[in-house]
Amino acid sequence: MYKFFKRNNRQIFRFLVSGLIASSFNFISYRALFLIFKNILFASISGYCVGIIVSFVFAKYWVFKNSYSQPLLKSFSLFCLIYFLGGIEMSLVIVFVNKLIENYKIAWFFGAFIGSLNNFLGSKYISFKK
């Protein structure tokens, strides 16, 4: 595990930074659309989509530096599938851990870790493999 982190520390750091940036775009879009349309479902789905697109661009061109390997549509489709599965994993872990320890905040951190791990490894070895 240590060797993996040592070999990939730059990608891991960039992945975390790009995740914060994508989450910011997600939230800003969500907030703006909610203020304009007063529809929370529309705002949340749209914000999430904006965040996914920003995350994809950062992952492809900055985190994993993969501008040539797979066709754009294929890597974007795989990326979305990986993030969808990561979201399901995160939710399941949150529910399970919360049942064990009855602390939704700590449960969220465990879920976020598992979801992020899924997203990093899936992006690295499936969506943007060289």
C-alpha positions as CSV (number, residue, x, y, z in Angstrom):
1,M,0.0,0.0,0.0
2,Y,2.8,2.4,0.9
3,K,4.5,1.7,-2.5
4,F,1.2,2.5,-4.3
5,F,0.9,5.8,-2.5
6,K,4.5,6.7,-3.1
7,R,4.3,5.9,-6.8
8,N,1.0,7.7,-7.3
9,N,1.3,10.6,-4.8
10,R,1.2,13.3,-7.5
11,Q,-2.0,11.8,-9.1
12,I,-3.6,11.3,-5.8
13,F,-2.9,15.0,-4.8
14,R,-4.2,16.2,-8.2
15,F,-7.3,14.0,-7.9
16,L,-8.1,15.5,-4.5
17,V,-7.6,19.1,-5.7
18,S,-9.6,18.5,-8.9
19,G,-12.4,16.9,-6.7
20,L,-12.5,20.0,-4.6
21,I,-12.7,22.2,-7.7
22,A,-15.4,20.0,-9.3
23,S,-17.4,20.0,-6.1
24,S,-17.2,23.8,-6.0
25,F,-18.6,24.0,-9.6
26,N,-21.3,21.5,-8.6
27,F,-22.3,23.6,-5.6
28,I,-22.2,27.0,-7.4
29,S,-24.3,25.6,-10.3
30,Y,-26.7,24.0,-7.8
31,R,-27.1,27.2,-5.8
32,A,-27.5,29.5,-8.9
33,L,-30.0,27.2,-10.6
34,F,-32.0,26.8,-7.4
35,L,-32.2,30.5,-6.9
36,I,-33.3,31.0,-10.5
37,F,-35.8,28.1,-11.0
38,K,-36.7,27.3,-7.3
39,N,-36.6,23.6,-8.2
40,I,-34.3,21.6,-5.9
41,L,-34.3,18.4,-8.0
42,F,-33.5,20.2,-11.2
43,A,-30.8,22.2,-9.5
44,S,-29.2,19.2,-7.8
45,I,-29.1,17.0,-10.9
46,S,-27.8,19.9,-13.0
47,G,-25.2,20.8,-10.5
48,Y,-24.1,17.2,-10.3
49,C,-23.8,17.0,-14.1
50,V,-21.7,20.2,-14.1
51,G,-19.4,18.7,-11.4
52,I,-19.0,15.4,-13.3
53,I,-18.0,17.3,-16.5
54,V,-15.5,19.5,-14.6
55,S,-14.1,16.4,-12.9
56,F,-13.8,14.5,-16.2
57,V,-11.9,17.3,-17.8
58,F,-9.5,17.6,-14.9
59,A,-9.0,13.8,-14.7
60,K,-8.4,13.4,-18.4
61,Y,-6.0,16.3,-19.0
62,W,-4.4,17.0,-15.6
63,V,-4.7,14.1,-13.1
64,F,-4.1,11.2,-15.5
65,K,-2.9,13.2,-18.5
66,N,-4.7,11.0,-20.9
67,S,-5.5,13.0,-24.1
68,Y,-5.0,10.2,-26.6
69,S,-5.7,6.7,-25.4
70,Q,-9.5,6.1,-25.8
71,P,-12.1,7.9,-27.8
72,L,-13.7,10.8,-25.8
73,L,-17.2,9.3,-25.7
74,K,-15.9,5.9,-24.5
75,S,-13.8,7.4,-21.7
76,F,-16.6,9.8,-20.6
77,S,-19.1,6.9,-20.6
78,L,-16.8,4.7,-18.5
79,F,-16.1,7.7,-16.2
80,C,-19.8,8.3,-15.6
81,L,-20.3,4.6,-14.9
82,I,-17.5,4.5,-12.4
83,Y,-18.7,7.6,-10.6
84,F,-22.3,6.1,-10.6
85,L,-21.0,2.9,-9.0
86,G,-18.9,5.0,-6.6
87,G,-22.0,6.9,-5.5
88,I,-23.9,3.6,-4.9
89,E,-20.9,2.2,-2.9
90,M,-20.7,5.4,-0.9
91,S,-24.4,5.3,0.0
92,L,-24.3,1.7,1.0
93,V,-21.2,2.2,3.2
94,I,-22.9,5.2,4.9
95,V,-26.0,3.2,5.7
96,F,-24.0,0.2,6.9
97,V,-21.5,2.2,9.1
98,N,-24.3,4.4,10.5
99,K,-26.2,1.2,11.6
100,L,-23.0,0.0,13.3
101,I,-21.9,3.1,15.1
102,E,-25.0,5.4,14.9
103,N,-23.0,8.5,13.8
104,Y,-24.0,9.8,10.4
105,K,-21.0,12.2,10.2
106,I,-18.4,9.5,10.7
107,A,-20.4,7.2,8.4
108,W,-20.2,9.9,5.7
109,F,-16.4,10.0,5.9
110,F,-16.1,6.2,5.6
111,G,-18.5,6.3,2.6
112,A,-16.7,9.2,1.0
113,F,-13.4,7.4,1.4
114,I,-14.7,4.2,-0.3
115,G,-16.4,6.2,-3.1
116,S,-13.3,8.3,-3.7
117,L,-11.1,5.2,-3.8
118,N,-13.5,3.6,-6.3
119,N,-13.4,6.7,-8.4
120,F,-9.6,7.1,-8.4
121,L,-8.9,3.5,-9.1
122,G,-11.6,3.2,-11.7
123,S,-10.5,6.3,-13.5
124,K,-6.8,5.3,-13.4
125,Y,-7.2,1.7,-14.5
126,I,-10.4,1.8,-16.6
127,S,-11.4,5.2,-17.9
128,F,-7.9,6.6,-18.5
129,K,-5.7,3.6,-18.8
130,K,-2.8,4.0,-21.1
